[in-house]
Amino acid sequence: MSEKLDGVIVATALPYAEDASAPAGLRPDYERYAEHCRWLVENGCRGVGPNGSLGEYSSLTDDERRQVARTAIEAVGDDGIVVVGVHGAGAHQARSWAEKAAEDGADGVLCLPPTMYRANRGEVIHHYTEVAKAGLPVMVYNNPHDTKVDLTPDLLAELAQIENIVAVKEFTGDVRRILEIREVAPSLTVVAGADDLTLEALLMGATGWFAGFPNVFPAESVRLYDLALAGDLKQARELYEPLVAAFRWDSRVEFVQAIKYGMDYVGRYGGPCRPPRGPLVPEHLAQLEQDMKKAVESLV
């Protein structure tokens, strides 16, 4: 299998429209979402990732969740790749979502370990073995802050033996992991998972960035990725450092609200979130506005 799921792939935020008959009075705005997916690819991103945490997958109905993935696949067409989030509480659920993604024409899937349960090593391996049976390239997602399951380098080495497991989105925040994963699981694409550690990860050999803030700054994010891969540290740092204050929000509890605010700030449409995510509190808003102002001014 040649698809390595590298490059800048955007974990897409999902816009809603007000609709009293929809859950929480908000329905996914598929038309606006399709436009956003196209805009990201037109601005140089390699692809999009619908139904990630940033896409609020856990707040969607099953029908909505599938329609979001189909919308992204149709919108991007042959101009980019679509890596669908197939996170599920159990292997049977995640595999079912992966099979639907394959049916719908996705290029790959992103998958957390079992959600809502602290799986042991055997359960994690079973989970990914099942998801891989759908036949699409799989990017495993290590986010122990949320799942309480750490896909350590030695466990990743074992997962890399499963056919179709091709990449890992690394979100521990420990940059030392990048080299270690490359040493013990050289077949895996290492993907930067936290926006505020992107440059460090790329310099240590990550070749992908599964990203949040490119929803706000796609062209600039692609430039940062290209500079880092080319080893142009001086220019990469000049671009990256003023953006990091904003990028840090990608690693906070309120990352969805923050990135949607960022989209609104630059004249795109972010809009509200469905529960459990409420509006940002005033002190967060004040800090975020300051961080966004710094980022935008650095890009002028």
Secondary structure as GFF3:
##gff-version 3
##sequence-region A 1 300
A	DSSP	beta_strand	7	11	.	.	.	ID=ss1
A	DSSP	beta_strand	16	18	.	.	.	ID=ss2
A	DSSP	three_ten_helix	23	25	.	.	.	ID=ss3
A	DSSP	beta_strand	26	28	.	.	.	ID=ss4
A	DSSP	alpha_helix	30	42	.	.	.	ID=ss5
A	DSSP	beta_strand	47	49	.	.	.	ID=ss6
A	DSSP	three_ten_helix	57	59	.	.	.	ID=ss7
A	DSSP	alpha_helix	62	76	.	.	.	ID=ss8
A	DSSP	three_ten_helix	77	79	.	.	.	ID=ss9
A	DSSP	beta_strand	81	85	.	.	.	ID=ss10
A	DSSP	alpha_helix	91	104	.	.	.	ID=ss11
A	DSSP	beta_strand	108	111	.	.	.	ID=ss12
A	DSSP	alpha_helix	121	132	.	.	.	ID=ss13
A	DSSP	beta_strand	138	142	.	.	.	ID=ss14
A	DSSP	alpha_helix	144	147	.	.	.	ID=ss15
A	DSSP	alpha_helix	153	159	.	.	.	ID=ss16
A	DSSP	beta_strand	165	170	.	.	.	ID=ss17
A	DSSP	alpha_helix	176	184	.	.	.	ID=ss18
A	DSSP	beta_strand	189	192	.	.	.	ID=ss19
A	DSSP	three_ten_helix	195	197	.	.	.	ID=ss20
A	DSSP	alpha_helix	198	203	.	.	.	ID=ss21
A	DSSP	beta_strand	208	211	.	.	.	ID=ss22
A	DSSP	three_ten_helix	213	215	.	.	.	ID=ss23
A	DSSP	alpha_helix	218	230	.	.	.	ID=ss24
A	DSSP	alpha_helix	233	240	.	.	.	ID=ss25
A	DSSP	three_ten_helix	241	243	.	.	.	ID=ss26
A	DSSP	alpha_helix	244	247	.	.	.	ID=ss27
A	DSSP	three_ten_helix	248	251	.	.	.	ID=ss28
A	DSSP	alpha_helix	255	265	.	.	.	ID=ss29
A	DSSP	alpha_helix	282	299	.	.	.	ID=ss30
###
